[in-house]
Amino acid sequence: MPQQQFPCFGWSSTTPVSSKKMLAAFLSRRPDSQWVMVGQGCAQSAIQLWTAWQCASRRWTRSTSLANSLDAEFLRYLSGTHHVSEAFKRAGVNDGDTSGYLIWLPLVQPVDGPFTDLEVLPFDAELVQSEAVEFFNHLGVAVNSEPLQISSEGMQRLGFVFNESESCVNENALIGHILSADLNS
């Protein structure tokens, strides 16, 4: 798994957002499916994001993805579901969100052919960050530089089901949830 920081940028709004307006503004500015917006609490750790990215990129590179775009395949894994429409409901920006994340999905290349490991193609992290800030200006939201945090609310939003008395709110549970996307139909 890559050791560099995952290109994920937090945003916040002083008022609850309209998902339709936010999505329309986002899509009008987005150059390609490498850019993804997720809702409040859906991005929780760098390892979670790298894992969802790795699974989605592997399927996308092999032409075995269930979704029609890389961003949708990423959301499907992030949400731990086989269903693309359910992934958008879970991980997408929802009406009433006051924060969320703008994510840039790095490009990959197969190491030794299409069915081997993938490596991240080099990218300019500063350029990606400046593009994220431009997105935020276009969307009328502020940069939120709070670190990613694992939360039971975010895990539940992503579709993770657990008993409140269980202490499974951790990174390992998030990774298991991502990997379950190919098992849950």
C-alpha positions as CSV (number, residue, x, y, z in Angstrom):
1,M,0.0,0.0,0.0
2,P,1.4,3.5,-0.8
3,Q,2.9,5.3,2.0
4,Q,2.3,8.9,0.8
5,Q,-0.6,10.9,2.0
6,F,-3.9,10.2,0.4
7,P,-5.2,13.3,-1.6
8,C,-8.2,14.0,0.5
9,F,-9.4,17.5,1.4
10,G,-12.0,18.4,4.0
11,W,-14.6,21.1,3.4
12,S,-17.2,22.7,5.7
13,S,-20.2,24.9,5.3
14,T,-21.7,27.3,7.9
15,T,-25.2,26.2,6.7
16,P,-26.5,22.7,5.7
17,V,-26.0,22.0,2.0
18,S,-28.4,20.9,-0.6
19,S,-27.0,17.8,-2.2
20,K,-28.5,18.6,-5.6
21,K,-27.0,22.1,-5.7
22,M,-23.7,20.9,-4.4
23,L,-23.5,18.0,-6.9
24,A,-24.5,20.2,-9.8
25,A,-21.8,22.8,-8.9
26,F,-19.3,20.0,-8.4
27,L,-20.0,18.3,-11.7
28,S,-19.9,21.6,-13.7
29,R,-16.3,22.1,-12.5
30,R,-15.0,18.5,-12.4
31,P,-12.6,17.7,-15.3
32,D,-12.8,13.9,-14.9
33,S,-13.8,11.0,-12.6
34,Q,-10.6,11.2,-10.6
35,W,-12.4,13.8,-8.4
36,V,-14.9,12.5,-5.9
37,M,-17.0,14.2,-3.3
38,V,-18.1,12.3,-0.2
39,G,-20.3,13.3,2.6
40,Q,-19.9,14.0,6.3
41,G,-18.0,11.3,8.2
42,C,-17.4,9.1,5.1
43,A,-13.6,9.5,4.9
44,Q,-12.2,8.4,8.2
45,S,-8.6,7.3,7.7
46,A,-5.8,7.3,5.1
47,I,-5.6,3.5,5.2
48,Q,-9.4,3.3,4.6
49,L,-9.1,5.6,1.6
50,W,-6.0,3.8,0.2
51,T,-7.7,0.4,0.5
52,A,-10.9,1.6,-1.2
53,W,-8.8,3.2,-3.9
54,Q,-6.7,0.1,-4.4
55,C,-9.7,-2.2,-4.7
56,A,-11.5,0.2,-7.1
57,S,-8.3,0.8,-9.2
58,R,-7.6,-2.9,-9.5
59,R,-11.1,-3.6,-10.8
60,W,-11.0,-0.5,-13.1
61,T,-7.6,-1.5,-14.5
62,R,-8.8,-5.1,-15.1
63,S,-12.1,-3.9,-16.7
64,T,-14.0,-5.9,-14.1
65,S,-15.6,-3.0,-12.3
66,L,-19.3,-3.0,-11.5
67,A,-19.6,0.8,-11.9
68,N,-19.3,2.8,-15.1
69,S,-16.7,5.2,-13.7
70,L,-13.7,5.0,-11.4
71,D,-15.3,7.4,-8.9
72,A,-18.4,5.3,-8.6
73,E,-16.3,2.2,-8.2
74,F,-14.4,3.9,-5.4
75,L,-17.6,4.9,-3.6
76,R,-18.9,1.3,-4.0
77,Y,-15.9,0.0,-2.1
78,L,-15.9,2.8,0.4
79,S,-19.5,2.0,1.2
80,G,-18.9,-1.8,1.4
81,T,-21.7,-2.6,-1.1
82,H,-22.2,-4.4,-4.4
83,H,-24.7,-1.8,-5.5
84,V,-23.6,1.4,-7.0
85,S,-26.8,3.3,-6.3
86,E,-26.6,2.3,-2.6
87,A,-23.0,3.6,-2.6
88,F,-24.0,7.0,-3.7
89,K,-26.8,7.1,-1.1
90,R,-24.3,6.2,1.7
91,A,-21.1,8.0,0.8
92,G,-22.3,10.9,-1.4
93,V,-23.1,14.3,-0.1
94,N,-26.5,14.3,1.6
95,D,-29.0,17.1,2.2
96,G,-28.1,18.7,5.5
97,D,-24.4,17.9,5.5
98,T,-22.2,20.7,6.8
99,S,-18.9,19.0,6.0
100,G,-17.4,16.4,3.8
101,Y,-14.4,15.6,1.6
102,L,-13.1,16.2,-1.8
103,I,-11.0,13.3,-2.9
104,W,-8.6,13.0,-5.9
105,L,-8.0,9.4,-7.0
106,P,-4.4,8.9,-8.2
107,L,-3.7,7.2,-11.5
108,V,-2.1,3.8,-11.5
109,Q,-0.2,1.5,-13.7
110,P,0.1,-2.3,-13.5
111,V,3.5,-3.5,-12.3
112,D,3.9,-6.6,-14.4
113,G,0.7,-6.8,-16.5
114,P,-3.0,-6.3,-15.8
115,F,-3.4,-8.9,-13.1
116,T,-0.5,-8.0,-10.8
117,D,0.0,-5.3,-8.3
118,L,-0.6,-1.6,-9.1
119,E,1.7,1.3,-8.5
120,V,0.7,4.9,-8.0
121,L,1.8,7.1,-10.8
122,P,3.7,10.2,-9.5
123,F,1.6,13.3,-9.0
124,D,2.1,16.8,-7.8
125,A,0.5,16.9,-4.4
126,E,0.7,20.7,-4.2
127,L,-1.0,21.1,-7.6
128,V,-3.8,18.7,-6.6
129,Q,-4.3,20.6,-3.3
130,S,-4.5,24.0,-5.2
131,E,-7.1,22.5,-7.5
132,A,-9.1,21.3,-4.4
133,V,-9.0,24.9,-3.1
134,E,-10.3,26.2,-6.4
135,F,-13.1,23.6,-6.2
136,F,-14.0,24.9,-2.7
137,N,-14.1,28.5,-3.9
138,H,-16.4,27.4,-6.8
139,L,-18.6,25.4,-4.4
140,G,-18.8,28.2,-1.8
141,V,-17.4,26.1,1.1
142,A,-14.4,26.5,3.4
143,V,-11.4,24.4,3.7
144,N,-11.6,22.1,6.8
145,S,-8.2,21.0,7.9
146,E,-9.3,18.8,10.8
147,P,-7.6,15.4,10.6
148,L,-9.6,12.3,9.5
149,Q,-11.3,10.6,12.4
150,I,-12.9,7.2,12.8
151,S,-16.4,7.5,14.2
152,S,-19.4,5.2,14.7
153,E,-21.7,7.7,13.0
154,G,-19.5,7.7,9.9
155,M,-19.2,4.0,9.9
156,Q,-23.0,3.6,10.2
157,R,-23.5,6.1,7.4
158,L,-21.3,3.9,5.2
159,G,-23.5,0.9,6.0
160,F,-21.5,-0.7,8.7
161,V,-23.8,-2.5,11.1
162,F,-22.8,-3.1,14.6
163,N,-24.1,-3.3,18.1
164,E,-23.3,-0.2,20.1
165,S,-21.9,-2.3,22.9
166,E,-19.3,-3.8,20.5
167,S,-16.0,-2.0,20.4
168,C,-15.5,-2.4,16.6
169,V,-15.2,1.2,15.7
170,N,-11.6,1.0,14.4
171,E,-9.6,0.9,11.2
172,N,-9.6,-2.9,10.9
173,A,-13.4,-2.8,10.9
174,L,-13.4,-0.2,8.1
175,I,-11.0,-2.3,6.0
176,G,-13.2,-5.3,6.5
177,H,-16.2,-3.3,5.5
178,I,-14.5,-2.2,2.2
179,L,-13.5,-5.8,1.4
180,S,-17.0,-6.9,2.0
181,A,-18.2,-4.9,-1.1
182,D,-17.5,-7.9,-3.3
183,L,-19.4,-10.2,-0.9
184,N,-22.5,-8.2,-0.1
185,S,-25.2,-8.2,-2.8
